Amino acid sequence: MTSPPPDSPGNETSRRLFYGRKIGPLFGPWIACLLIGGAVFFFENRLPVFHDVVQIIYFILLVVLTISTGRWFRSRRGHRRHADRRKTERRASSDEH
């Protein structure tokens, strides 16, 4: 049996989402926050006295989720930096000669 062509659905790049990004790094913070949120919810149901403290923890978890999801969605600028560096190196090498 032969391997699939590079752009076929069986290729690893076809399993990526949102401009070639893997979804694994997005699941990590979401699963962790859901587990912590579930534990906090269980704790709050056992001891309702801590309701005010628990609201702060929920807010912190929401901020962590928002930041981690935003970082996952943001545009990648690494390629631009490398391109700018290459242009600068070309200019410097042409100025030396």
Backbone as XML, in Angstrom:
<?xml version="1.0"?>
<chain id="A" units="angstrom">
  <residue number="1" name="MET">
    <atom name="N" x="0.840" y="-1.180" z="0.000"/>
    <atom name="CA" x="0.000" y="0.000" z="0.000"/>
    <atom name="C" x="0.886" y="1.246" z="0.000"/>
  </residue>
  <residue number="2" name="THR">
    <atom name="N" x="0.497" y="2.254" z="-0.718"/>
    <atom name="CA" x="1.298" y="3.469" z="-0.813"/>
    <atom name="C" x="0.812" y="4.509" z="0.181"/>
  </residue>
  <residue number="3" name="SER">
    <atom name="N" x="1.677" y="5.455" z="0.465"/>
    <atom name="CA" x="1.284" y="6.529" z="1.386"/>
    <atom name="C" x="0.423" y="7.541" z="0.642"/>
  </residue>
  <residue number="4" name="PRO">
    <atom name="N" x="-0.457" y="8.242" z="1.377"/>
    <atom name="CA" x="-1.328" y="9.221" z="0.722"/>
    <atom name="C" x="-0.540" y="10.426" z="0.235"/>
  </residue>
  <residue number="5" name="PRO">
    <atom name="N" x="-1.038" y="11.111" z="-0.778"/>
    <atom name="CA" x="-0.376" y="12.331" z="-1.258"/>
    <atom name="C" x="-0.326" y="13.379" z="-0.149"/>
  </residue>
  <residue number="6" name="PRO">
    <atom name="N" x="0.602" y="14.347" z="-0.242"/>
    <atom name="CA" x="0.764" y="15.333" z="0.829"/>
    <atom name="C" x="-0.487" y="16.130" z="1.161"/>
  </residue>
  <residue number="7" name="ASP">
    <atom name="N" x="-1.353" y="16.396" z="0.208"/>
    <atom name="CA" x="-2.526" y="17.217" z="0.494"/>
    <atom name="C" x="-3.806" y="16.391" z="0.603"/>
  </residue>
  <residue number="8" name="SER">
    <atom name="N" x="-3.681" y="15.107" z="0.873"/>
    <atom name="CA" x="-4.871" y="14.270" z="1.015"/>
    <atom name="C" x="-5.419" y="14.372" z="2.438"/>
  </residue>
  <residue number="9" name="PRO">
    <atom name="N" x="-6.680" y="13.982" z="2.657"/>
    <atom name="CA" x="-7.285" y="14.097" z="3.983"/>
    <atom name="C" x="-6.589" y="13.256" z="5.047"/>
  </residue>
  <residue number="10" name="GLY">
    <atom name="N" x="-5.816" y="12.255" z="4.683"/>
    <atom name="CA" x="-5.142" y="11.429" z="5.662"/>
    <atom name="C" x="-3.875" y="12.050" z="6.215"/>
  </residue>
  <residue number="11" name="ASN">
    <atom name="N" x="-3.457" y="13.165" z="5.662"/>
    <atom name="CA" x="-2.232" y="13.812" z="6.100"/>
    <atom name="C" x="-2.438" y="14.521" z="7.429"/>
  </residue>
  <residue number="12" name="GLU">
    <atom name="N" x="-1.357" y="14.684" z="8.204"/>
    <atom name="CA" x="-1.455" y="15.318" z="9.520"/>
    <atom name="C" x="-1.922" y="16.764" z="9.428"/>
  </residue>
  <residue number="13" name="THR">
    <atom name="N" x="-1.541" y="17.487" z="8.378"/>
    <atom name="CA" x="-1.923" y="18.889" z="8.259"/>
    <atom name="C" x="-3.427" y="19.049" z="8.074"/>
  </residue>
  <residue number="14" name="SER">
    <atom name="N" x="-4.094" y="17.994" z="7.592"/>
    <atom name="CA" x="-5.546" y="18.108" z="7.435"/>
    <atom name="C" x="-6.254" y="17.999" z="8.777"/>
  </residue>
  <residue number="15" name="ARG">
    <atom name="N" x="-5.562" y="17.504" z="9.788"/>
    <atom name="CA" x="-6.159" y="17.403" z="11.121"/>
    <atom name="C" x="-5.967" y="18.679" z="11.932"/>
  </residue>
  <residue number="16" name="ARG">
    <atom name="N" x="-5.370" y="19.656" z="11.337"/>
    <atom name="CA" x="-5.158" y="20.914" z="12.036"/>
    <atom name="C" x="-6.323" y="21.854" z="11.778"/>
  </residue>
  <residue number="17" name="LEU">
    <atom name="N" x="-6.446" y="22.837" z="12.631"/>
    <atom name="CA" x="-7.582" y="23.729" z="12.598"/>
    <atom name="C" x="-7.089" y="25.169" z="12.573"/>
  </residue>
  <residue number="18" name="PHE">
    <atom name="N" x="-7.844" y="26.051" z="12.024"/>
    <atom name="CA" x="-7.594" y="27.489" z="12.094"/>
    <atom name="C" x="-6.189" y="27.837" z="11.625"/>
  </residue>
  <residue number="19" name="TYR">
    <atom name="N" x="-5.975" y="27.833" z="10.354"/>
    <atom name="CA" x="-4.705" y="28.182" z="9.719"/>
    <atom name="C" x="-3.573" y="27.249" z="10.138"/>
  </residue>
  <residue number="20" name="GLY">
    <atom name="N" x="-3.858" y="25.964" z="10.201"/>
    <atom name="CA" x="-2.818" y="24.991" z="10.453"/>
    <atom name="C" x="-2.444" y="24.803" z="11.905"/>
  </residue>
  <residue number="21" name="ARG">
    <atom name="N" x="-3.196" y="25.347" z="12.824"/>
    <atom name="CA" x="-2.860" y="25.189" z="14.234"/>
    <atom name="C" x="-3.493" y="23.931" z="14.788"/>
  </residue>
  <residue number="22" name="LYS">
    <atom name="N" x="-2.771" y="23.273" z="15.650"/>
    <atom name="CA" x="-3.317" y="22.101" z="16.325"/>
    <atom name="C" x="-4.249" y="22.568" z="17.429"/>
  </residue>
  <residue number="23" name="ILE">
    <atom name="N" x="-5.257" y="21.777" z="17.705"/>
    <atom name="CA" x="-6.242" y="22.165" z="18.709"/>
    <atom name="C" x="-5.850" y="21.677" z="20.104"/>
  </residue>
  <residue number="24" name="GLY">
    <atom name="N" x="-4.833" y="20.838" z="20.196"/>
    <atom name="CA" x="-4.376" y="20.319" z="21.481"/>
    <atom name="C" x="-4.013" y="21.394" z="22.494"/>
  </residue>
  <residue number="25" name="PRO">
    <atom name="N" x="-3.221" y="22.406" z="22.105"/>
    <atom name="CA" x="-2.881" y="23.447" z="23.073"/>
    <atom name="C" x="-4.088" y="24.246" z="23.565"/>
  </residue>
  <residue number="26" name="LEU">
    <atom name="N" x="-5.180" y="24.206" z="22.843"/>
    <atom name="CA" x="-6.388" y="24.892" z="23.294"/>
    <atom name="C" x="-7.150" y="24.040" z="24.314"/>
  </residue>
  <residue number="27" name="PHE">
    <atom name="N" x="-7.098" y="22.719" z="24.126"/>
    <atom name="CA" x="-7.813" y="21.828" z="25.045"/>
    <atom name="C" x="-7.205" y="21.798" z="26.440"/>
  </residue>
  <residue number="28" name="GLY">
    <atom name="N" x="-5.905" y="21.943" z="26.560"/>
    <atom name="CA" x="-5.233" y="21.864" z="27.860"/>
    <atom name="C" x="-5.806" y="22.830" z="28.880"/>
  </residue>
  <residue number="29" name="PRO">
    <atom name="N" x="-5.784" y="24.134" z="28.616"/>
    <atom name="CA" x="-6.335" y="25.083" z="29.582"/>
    <atom name="C" x="-7.838" y="24.904" z="29.808"/>
  </residue>
  <residue number="30" name="TRP">
    <atom name="N" x="-8.569" y="24.552" z="28.747"/>
    <atom name="CA" x="-10.013" y="24.372" z="28.903"/>
    <atom name="C" x="-10.318" y="23.191" z="29.822"/>
  </residue>
  <residue number="31" name="ILE">
    <atom name="N" x="-9.641" y="22.074" z="29.618"/>
    <atom name="CA" x="-9.890" y="20.904" z="30.468"/>
    <atom name="C" x="-9.470" y="21.189" z="31.895"/>
  </residue>
  <residue number="32" name="ALA">
    <atom name="N" x="-8.313" y="21.832" z="32.077"/>
    <atom name="CA" x="-7.844" y="22.151" z="33.426"/>
    <atom name="C" x="-8.825" y="23.081" z="34.140"/>
  </residue>
  <residue number="33" name="CYS">
    <atom name="N" x="-9.296" y="24.112" z="33.447"/>
    <atom name="CA" x="-10.231" y="25.055" z="34.074"/>
    <atom name="C" x="-11.577" y="24.397" z="34.364"/>
  </residue>
  <residue number="34" name="LEU">
    <atom name="N" x="-12.015" y="23.501" z="33.486"/>
    <atom name="CA" x="-13.270" y="22.791" z="33.748"/>
    <atom name="C" x="-13.145" y="21.864" z="34.957"/>
  </residue>
  <residue number="35" name="LEU">
    <atom name="N" x="-12.011" y="21.202" z="35.079"/>
    <atom name="CA" x="-11.801" y="20.344" z="36.248"/>
    <atom name="C" x="-11.730" y="21.155" z="37.540"/>
  </residue>
  <residue number="36" name="ILE">
    <atom name="N" x="-10.995" y="22.248" z="37.511"/>
    <atom name="CA" x="-10.902" y="23.109" z="38.690"/>
    <atom name="C" x="-12.262" y="23.718" z="39.006"/>
  </residue>
  <residue number="37" name="GLY">
    <atom name="N" x="-12.968" y="24.163" z="37.967"/>
    <atom name="CA" x="-14.312" y="24.724" z="38.182"/>
    <atom name="C" x="-15.269" y="23.702" z="38.766"/>
  </residue>
  <residue number="38" name="GLY">
    <atom name="N" x="-15.186" y="22.455" z="38.312"/>
    <atom name="CA" x="-16.024" y="21.401" z="38.869"/>
    <atom name="C" x="-15.702" y="21.132" z="40.327"/>
  </residue>
  <residue number="39" name="ALA">
    <atom name="N" x="-14.408" y="21.130" z="40.652"/>
    <atom name="CA" x="-14.009" y="20.924" z="42.052"/>
    <atom name="C" x="-14.478" y="22.076" z="42.931"/>
  </residue>
  <residue number="40" name="VAL">
    <atom name="N" x="-14.374" y="23.299" z="42.415"/>
    <atom name="CA" x="-14.822" y="24.471" z="43.170"/>
    <atom name="C" x="-16.342" y="24.426" z="43.345"/>
  </residue>
  <residue number="41" name="PHE">
    <atom name="N" x="-17.053" y="24.014" z="42.316"/>
    <atom name="CA" x="-18.511" y="23.899" z="42.408"/>
    <atom name="C" x="-18.907" y="22.866" z="43.465"/>
  </residue>
  <residue number="42" name="PHE">
    <atom name="N" x="-18.218" y="21.732" z="43.467"/>
    <atom name="CA" x="-18.470" y="20.698" z="44.470"/>
    <atom name="C" x="-18.186" y="21.228" z="45.874"/>
  </residue>
  <residue number="43" name="PHE">
    <atom name="N" x="-17.076" y="21.964" z="46.008"/>
    <atom name="CA" x="-16.711" y="22.556" z="47.298"/>
    <atom name="C" x="-17.762" y="23.564" z="47.753"/>
  </residue>
  <residue number="44" name="GLU">
    <atom name="N" x="-18.259" y="24.360" z="46.814"/>
    <atom name="CA" x="-19.269" y="25.370" z="47.164"/>
    <atom name="C" x="-20.580" y="24.714" z="47.596"/>
  </residue>
  <residue number="45" name="ASN">
    <atom name="N" x="-20.948" y="23.616" z="46.970"/>
    <atom name="CA" x="-22.176" y="22.927" z="47.367"/>
    <atom name="C" x="-22.045" y="22.288" z="48.746"/>
  </residue>
  <residue number="46" name="ARG">
    <atom name="N" x="-20.844" y="21.862" z="49.091"/>
    <atom name="CA" x="-20.608" y="21.275" z="50.414"/>
    <atom name="C" x="-20.573" y="22.336" z="51.502"/>
  </residue>
  <residue number="47" name="LEU">
    <atom name="N" x="-19.953" y="23.476" z="51.205"/>
    <atom name="CA" x="-19.789" y="24.557" z="52.181"/>
    <atom name="C" x="-20.251" y="25.879" z="51.562"/>
  </residue>
  <residue number="48" name="PRO">
    <atom name="N" x="-21.538" y="26.179" z="51.618"/>
    <atom name="CA" x="-22.060" y="27.396" z="50.974"/>
    <atom name="C" x="-21.556" y="28.695" z="51.603"/>
  </residue>
  <residue number="49" name="VAL">
    <atom name="N" x="-20.890" y="28.613" z="52.738"/>
    <atom name="CA" x="-20.362" y="29.807" z="53.390"/>
    <atom name="C" x="-19.314" y="30.489" z="52.499"/>
  </residue>
  <residue number="50" name="PHE">
    <atom name="N" x="-18.618" y="29.732" z="51.687"/>
    <atom name="CA" x="-17.550" y="30.258" z="50.857"/>
    <atom name="C" x="-18.028" y="30.775" z="49.502"/>
  </residue>
  <residue number="51" name="HIS">
    <atom name="N" x="-19.293" y="31.108" z="49.388"/>
    <atom name="CA" x="-19.857" y="31.543" z="48.111"/>
    <atom name="C" x="-19.130" y="32.771" z="47.549"/>
  </residue>
  <residue number="52" name="ASP">
    <atom name="N" x="-18.822" y="33.757" z="48.397"/>
    <atom name="CA" x="-18.145" y="34.968" z="47.914"/>
    <atom name="C" x="-16.730" y="34.667" z="47.423"/>
  </residue>
  <residue number="53" name="VAL">
    <atom name="N" x="-16.028" y="33.782" z="48.090"/>
    <atom name="CA" x="-14.676" y="33.415" z="47.674"/>
    <atom name="C" x="-14.719" y="32.659" z="46.345"/>
  </residue>
  <residue number="54" name="VAL">
    <atom name="N" x="-15.707" y="31.809" z="46.196"/>
    <atom name="CA" x="-15.836" y="30.986" z="45.004"/>
    <atom name="C" x="-16.114" y="31.844" z="43.773"/>
  </residue>
  <residue number="55" name="GLN">
    <atom name="N" x="-16.851" y="32.919" z="43.933"/>
    <atom name="CA" x="-17.112" y="33.805" z="42.795"/>
    <atom name="C" x="-15.820" y="34.397" z="42.252"/>
  </residue>
  <residue number="56" name="ILE">
    <atom name="N" x="-14.885" y="34.728" z="43.130"/>
    <atom name="CA" x="-13.592" y="35.258" z="42.693"/>
    <atom name="C" x="-12.816" y="34.184" z="41.929"/>
  </residue>
  <residue number="57" name="ILE">
    <atom name="N" x="-12.872" y="32.939" z="42.421"/>
    <atom name="CA" x="-12.167" y="31.850" z="41.738"/>
    <atom name="C" x="-12.766" y="31.618" z="40.358"/>
  </residue>
  <residue number="58" name="TYR">
    <atom name="N" x="-14.085" y="31.670" z="40.243"/>
    <atom name="CA" x="-14.720" y="31.525" z="38.923"/>
    <atom name="C" x="-14.278" y="32.642" z="37.976"/>
  </residue>
  <residue number="59" name="PHE">
    <atom name="N" x="-14.174" y="33.862" z="38.496"/>
    <atom name="CA" x="-13.734" y="34.987" z="37.673"/>
    <atom name="C" x="-12.300" y="34.773" z="37.194"/>
  </residue>
  <residue number="60" name="ILE">
    <atom name="N" x="-11.420" y="34.315" z="38.079"/>
    <atom name="CA" x="-10.032" y="34.053" z="37.702"/>
    <atom name="C" x="-9.966" y="32.967" z="36.634"/>
  </residue>
  <residue number="61" name="LEU">
    <atom name="N" x="-10.758" y="31.915" z="36.775"/>
    <atom name="CA" x="-10.797" y="30.856" z="35.774"/>
    <atom name="C" x="-11.283" y="31.395" z="34.422"/>
  </residue>
  <residue number="62" name="LEU">
    <atom name="N" x="-12.261" y="32.284" z="34.448"/>
    <atom name="CA" x="-12.755" y="32.887" z="33.211"/>
    <atom name="C" x="-11.671" y="33.737" z="32.537"/>
  </residue>
  <residue number="63" name="VAL">
    <atom name="N" x="-10.915" y="34.468" z="33.322"/>
    <atom name="CA" x="-9.825" y="35.279" z="32.765"/>
    <atom name="C" x="-8.756" y="34.380" z="32.148"/>
  </residue>
  <residue number="64" name="VAL">
    <atom name="N" x="-8.405" y="33.294" z="32.845"/>
    <atom name="CA" x="-7.407" y="32.360" z="32.313"/>
    <atom name="C" x="-7.890" y="31.771" z="30.990"/>
  </residue>
  <residue number="65" name="LEU">
    <atom name="N" x="-9.154" y="31.371" z="30.924"/>
    <atom name="CA" x="-9.696" y="30.819" z="29.678"/>
    <atom name="C" x="-9.698" y="31.846" z="28.554"/>
  </residue>
  <residue number="66" name="THR">
    <atom name="N" x="-10.060" y="33.070" z="28.873"/>
    <atom name="CA" x="-10.101" y="34.119" z="27.860"/>
    <atom name="C" x="-8.708" y="34.406" z="27.302"/>
  </residue>
  <residue number="67" name="ILE">
    <atom name="N" x="-7.732" y="34.516" z="28.184"/>
    <atom name="CA" x="-6.372" y="34.809" z="27.741"/>
    <atom name="C" x="-5.799" y="33.646" z="26.938"/>
  </residue>
  <residue number="68" name="SER">
    <atom name="N" x="-5.973" y="32.425" z="27.428"/>
    <atom name="CA" x="-5.398" y="31.277" z="26.713"/>
    <atom name="C" x="-6.070" y="31.067" z="25.354"/>
  </residue>
  <residue number="69" name="THR">
    <atom name="N" x="-7.375" y="31.277" z="25.285"/>
    <atom name="CA" x="-8.067" y="31.142" z="24.003"/>
    <atom name="C" x="-7.662" y="32.267" z="23.055"/>
  </residue>
  <residue number="70" name="GLY">
    <atom name="N" x="-7.519" y="33.462" z="23.565"/>
    <atom name="CA" x="-7.082" y="34.586" z="22.742"/>
    <atom name="C" x="-5.685" y="34.389" z="22.204"/>
  </residue>
  <residue number="71" name="ARG">
    <atom name="N" x="-4.800" y="33.844" z="23.020"/>
    <atom name="CA" x="-3.441" y="33.572" z="22.554"/>
    <atom name="C" x="-3.435" y="32.505" z="21.472"/>
  </residue>
  <residue number="72" name="TRP">
    <atom name="N" x="-4.350" y="31.552" z="21.580"/>
    <atom name="CA" x="-4.421" y="30.501" z="20.566"/>
    <atom name="C" x="-4.945" y="31.063" z="19.245"/>
  </residue>
  <residue number="73" name="PHE">
    <atom name="N" x="-5.891" y="32.001" z="19.327"/>
    <atom name="CA" x="-6.483" y="32.572" z="18.116"/>
    <atom name="C" x="-5.637" y="33.659" z="17.467"/>
  </residue>
  <residue number="74" name="ARG">
    <atom name="N" x="-4.744" y="34.289" z="18.206"/>
    <atom name="CA" x="-4.011" y="35.436" z="17.653"/>
    <atom name="C" x="-3.173" y="35.019" z="16.457"/>
  </residue>
  <residue number="75" name="SER">
    <atom name="N" x="-2.884" y="35.982" z="15.638"/>
    <atom name="CA" x="-2.114" y="35.693" z="14.426"/>
    <atom name="C" x="-0.663" y="35.440" z="14.797"/>
  </residue>
  <residue number="76" name="ARG">
    <atom name="N" x="-0.054" y="34.555" z="14.064"/>
    <atom name="CA" x="1.357" y="34.238" z="14.297"/>
    <atom name="C" x="2.207" y="35.288" z="13.607"/>
  </residue>
  <residue number="77" name="ARG">
    <atom name="N" x="3.156" y="35.825" z="14.351"/>
    <atom name="CA" x="4.014" y="36.856" z="13.774"/>
    <atom name="C" x="5.443" y="36.367" z="13.609"/>
  </residue>
  <residue number="78" name="GLY">
    <atom name="N" x="5.715" y="35.151" z="13.937"/>
    <atom name="CA" x="7.068" y="34.622" z="13.860"/>
    <atom name="C" x="7.643" y="34.682" z="12.471"/>
  </residue>
  <residue number="79" name="HIS">
    <atom name="N" x="6.838" y="34.399" z="11.472"/>
    <atom name="CA" x="7.326" y="34.413" z="10.102"/>
    <atom name="C" x="7.701" y="35.833" z="9.683"/>
  </residue>
  <residue number="80" name="ARG">
    <atom name="N" x="6.958" y="36.800" z="10.150"/>
    <atom name="CA" x="7.279" y="38.180" z="9.802"/>
    <atom name="C" x="8.608" y="38.591" z="10.413"/>
  </residue>
  <residue number="81" name="ARG">
    <atom name="N" x="8.846" y="38.176" z="11.657"/>
    <atom name="CA" x="10.097" y="38.534" z="12.303"/>
    <atom name="C" x="11.283" y="37.943" z="11.558"/>
  </residue>
  <residue number="82" name="HIS">
    <atom name="N" x="11.140" y="36.690" z="11.120"/>
    <atom name="CA" x="12.225" y="36.069" z="10.372"/>
    <atom name="C" x="12.438" y="36.786" z="9.045"/>
  </residue>
  <residue number="83" name="ALA">
    <atom name="N" x="11.365" y="37.185" z="8.407"/>
    <atom name="CA" x="11.481" y="37.898" z="7.136"/>
    <atom name="C" x="12.162" y="39.247" z="7.352"/>
  </residue>
  <residue number="84" name="ASP">
    <atom name="N" x="11.783" y="39.964" z="8.414"/>
    <atom name="CA" x="12.418" y="41.243" z="8.702"/>
    <atom name="C" x="13.898" y="41.056" z="9.006"/>
  </residue>
  <residue number="85" name="ARG">
    <atom name="N" x="14.230" y="40.001" z="9.736"/>
    <atom name="CA" x="15.621" y="39.741" z="10.072"/>
    <atom name="C" x="16.420" y="39.451" z="8.812"/>
  </residue>
  <residue number="86" name="ARG">
    <atom name="N" x="15.829" y="38.698" z="7.898"/>
    <atom name="CA" x="16.526" y="38.391" z="6.654"/>
    <atom name="C" x="16.787" y="39.667" z="5.850"/>
  </residue>
  <residue number="87" name="LYS">
    <atom name="N" x="15.809" y="40.561" z="5.814"/>
    <atom name="CA" x="15.997" y="41.817" z="5.085"/>
    <atom name="C" x="17.112" y="42.636" z="5.715"/>
  </residue>
  <residue number="88" name="THR">
    <atom name="N" x="17.142" y="42.682" z="7.041"/>
    <atom name="CA" x="18.170" y="43.440" z="7.746"/>
    <atom name="C" x="19.537" y="42.834" z="7.488"/>
  </residue>
  <residue number="89" name="GLU">
    <atom name="N" x="19.620" y="41.496" z="7.510"/>
    <atom name="CA" x="20.898" y="40.834" z="7.246"/>
    <atom name="C" x="21.355" y="41.097" z="5.816"/>
  </residue>
  <residue number="90" name="ARG">
    <atom name="N" x="20.437" y="41.112" z="4.865"/>
    <atom name="CA" x="20.802" y="41.385" z="3.474"/>
    <atom name="C" x="21.341" y="42.797" z="3.329"/>
  </residue>
  <residue number="91" name="ARG">
    <atom name="N" x="20.662" y="43.758" z="3.980"/>
    <atom name="CA" x="21.123" y="45.134" z="3.911"/>
    <atom name="C" x="22.511" y="45.277" z="4.516"/>
  </residue>
  <residue number="92" name="ALA">
    <atom name="N" x="22.716" y="44.618" z="5.662"/>
    <atom name="CA" x="24.020" y="44.718" z="6.339"/>
    <atom name="C" x="25.107" y="44.082" z="5.478"/>
  </residue>
  <residue number="93" name="SER">
    <atom name="N" x="24.840" y="42.952" z="4.863"/>
    <atom name="CA" x="25.851" y="42.303" z="4.035"/>
    <atom name="C" x="26.102" y="43.083" z="2.760"/>
  </residue>
  <residue number="94" name="SER">
    <atom name="N" x="25.092" y="43.734" z="2.216"/>
    <atom name="CA" x="25.305" y="44.530" z="0.999"/>
    <atom name="C" x="26.052" y="45.820" z="1.313"/>
  </residue>
  <residue number="95" name="ASP">
    <atom name="N" x="25.858" y="46.350" z="2.520"/>
    <atom name="CA" x="26.587" y="47.568" z="2.904"/>
    <atom name="C" x="28.062" y="47.284" z="3.125"/>
  </residue>
  <residue number="96" name="GLU">
    <atom name="N" x="28.398" y="46.059" z="3.563"/>
    <atom name="CA" x="29.788" y="45.710" z="3.812"/>
    <atom name="C" x="30.564" y="45.586" z="2.525"/>
  </residue>
  <residue number="97" name="HIS">
    <atom name="N" x="29.921" y="45.167" z="1.453"/>
    <atom name="CA" x="30.635" y="44.952" z="0.186"/>
    <atom name="C" x="30.701" y="46.174" z="-0.606"/>
  </residue>
</chain>
